[in-house]
Amino acid sequence: MNSKPILTVPFKHISNPGDLLDPLNWENILPVTLREIRPESSDHIPHVKIRLFRDHQALYGKFSVDDRYVRCVQDGYQAKVSKDSCVEFFLKPAVSKGYFNFEFSCGGNLLCYYIRNPQKKDGKRIDYDILSREELDMVHRQSTLPSLVPEEITTPLFWELAFMIPFDLIQRYTPLPQDTFTQIWKANFYKCGDETSHPHWISWTHLPEKNFHRPDAFGLLQFEKP
């Protein structure tokens, strides 16, 4: 039986909030590598690292991806970005009944729901809220790639995507009590590319099936004190 991995999330004052990709922001933030590869994947397995830290206002993350066969065509509000070259961060705060699925295309487009029951009926999740356009805009993100990559890039390519999720957004859907950062949160990180020429499904924790919506398989986030 696989034990749940733990990621320690440092407290750090962001050096340059205007440029999330600024290397100064990520000094001394150790990366975690995504190592769990679903057997349904093609022979292209990107190498993916994630860094995470927080301050009093927000949670900050950066995906770093050694990739190939990169494509990004999903555009518009709540587009199905998992079909593109995509990185994902699923987050369940300590006392939350549900979790958020922050799904980022390599170009920075975002899909996100707050999901209380991930099971499906007639092809739809049983209990969830769709974040509004205004709420998606609260999640700042920055990519080294353009917003659209219509022609697949078949040569090796390194790209990064950084994001900032304000705690004010999270509190719209679930309480964050005063002691929340002394408690364990749950999360998972993913890389996929469903409709690229070389699809793949990679995760931080072991998944019992090709299904990212498995909160029972989430790993643990432990926050450092300020």
N, C-alpha and C positions, 0 to 999 in steps of 0.2 A: 504494500500500500504506500502510495506516494505521500510524504509529508508536505505540508503547505510551506512554500518558501516565504521568507520575510524580507521586506525591503525597508530599511531605515531611511526616513525622509528627513533630511537636515532642515534646520531653520536658518534662513539666510536673507539678508537684505539685498534685493536685486540691484545690480550695479547700473544697468542701463535699461530701464523699462521701455524706452522708446525703440529699442532694437533687441528683440528677444533672442536673436541668434548671436549677439555679441559674445565672444568667448569669455569675457570678464564675468558675465552672468553665471557661467558654468564652472568657474574655477573651484577646485576641491569638491565637486559633486561627482561621486563615483558612479559609473554606469553599471547597468544590469543588462546581460545579454539574453535575448529570447532564444531558447534552445529546443523547445518542444515542437517537433515537425510532424504534421499529420501525414499518414501514409498516402493519402489521396493527392498529395502535392506532386507537381512535375519535378524534373531534374534540376530546375533552377530554385535554389534556396538562398534568398538574400541573408546577409549578415546584419542583424538589427540590434542596436543598443538603445536603451532608454535611460535618461537622467531625470530626477524629480527632486524638487525642494519646495518649501513654502515660506511665506512671510505672514504677517498678520492679516493681509487682505486677500491672498490668492494662493493657488497651487500652480506651480510652473513645471513644465516638462519639455524635454527635447528628445525626439527620435533621430538617430543617426543610422543611415541605411546604405550598405554596399549592395547595389541592386543591378538589375539588367531587365530588359523587356519592359521598360517603364512606359505607362500609358495613363492619360488623365483626360477624360471626355465628359464625365458627369458634372453638369453645371446646374446652378439654380438652387432654390430653397429646398432643403432636406432631400437632395439628390442621392441616389443609391451609390455612394462613393466606394463601397466595398467592391464594386465591379472594377474600379480603377486600381492602380498601384496605391495602396492604402495602409495606414497605420491606425491603431485603435487603442483607446484607453477606457476600460469599463471600471466604474468607481462606485463603491457602496460605503457611505459613511457609517460610523459605528452604530447609531440608533436608527438608521434608515430602514423603512420597510422595503424599499426598492433600490435600484441602481441606475446610474447614468451610463449610456453607451456613446462616448465621444468618439466618432469615427471621422478621420481626417483623410481626404485624398492627398496625394503627394503635392498637389497644387494649392492646398489649404482650404478647400471646400469642406463643410462640416455637416454631418447628420448627427442628431442627438435626440433621444427620447429619455423620459424617466419611466422605468419599467418596474411595476410592482409584481407582475406575474408573467414570466417569459414564455409560458406554455402557449400554444396556438390553438385556435378554433376557427375553422373555415379559412385557414391561411393567415389569420391575423393574431397578434398577441392578445391575450385575454384582458390584461389590465395595464394600461400605460398612458402617459401624456406625451404629446409631441411638443417639443420646445418651439416657441414662436420665433419668428425672424429676428425680432428685437433681442430675444434671449440668446440666440446663436451669435449675434453681433457682440454680446458681452464677452464671449470667449475670443480673446485676441490670439491670432496665430500668424506665423510667418514661415515661409518656405524658401528654400534656395532655388526652387523650380517655379516656372510660370504657372498661372492658374489653370491653364489647359495645355496638354501635350497630346494633340490629335494624332500625330504619327508616332507609333511606338518606337522608342529608342532601344535598339537591340544590342548596343555596345555597353560594356560595364559603365556604371554611373553611380557616383556617391551623391546622396542628397540628404538634407536635414529639414525637419519641421519642428518648430517650437510653438508652445501654446501657453496661455495663461487663463486659468479658470477661476473667476472670483468667487469667494465664499458667499457673497451676496446672492449669486445665482443659485448656488446649491441650497441656500436657505429658503428659496421660493418653493421648494418641493419637499424638504425634510428638515427637521430641527437640527441645529448644531449647538448643543448645550455648552456651557462655559468650560466643562471638562472634556470636551470632545477630543482634544489632541493628546490627552493622556490615555485614550482608549485606542483599541485596534480597529482600523478601517480595513476594508477588503477591496481587492482590485485585481485586474488582469490587463495584460498588454498583448497586442496582436499585430501581425503583419499578414496582409492578404493581397490578392490581385485576381479576383474571380474571373474577369473577362479579359485578362491579358493573354498573350499567346502561351505563357508558361505560368498557369495559376499555381498558387501555393497558400498554405495556411499554417502559420507559425504562432506560437504562444509562449508566454512566460511560464505558466504552470501546465501540467499535464491535463489534457482533455480526454474524457472517455469516448468522445465521438466528435465528428466534424461539426461542431456547434459552439460558437463563441458565447452564446447566451446560457452559460452554465455557472450561475453564481456559487453553486456548491463546490466548484473547482477553483474559485478565486484564491489568490495568495493574500498575504497580510501586509498592511502598511503600519509601521510603527514610527511615530513622530518624535523627533528630538525636541527637547525643551529649548526655548529661546535663550 
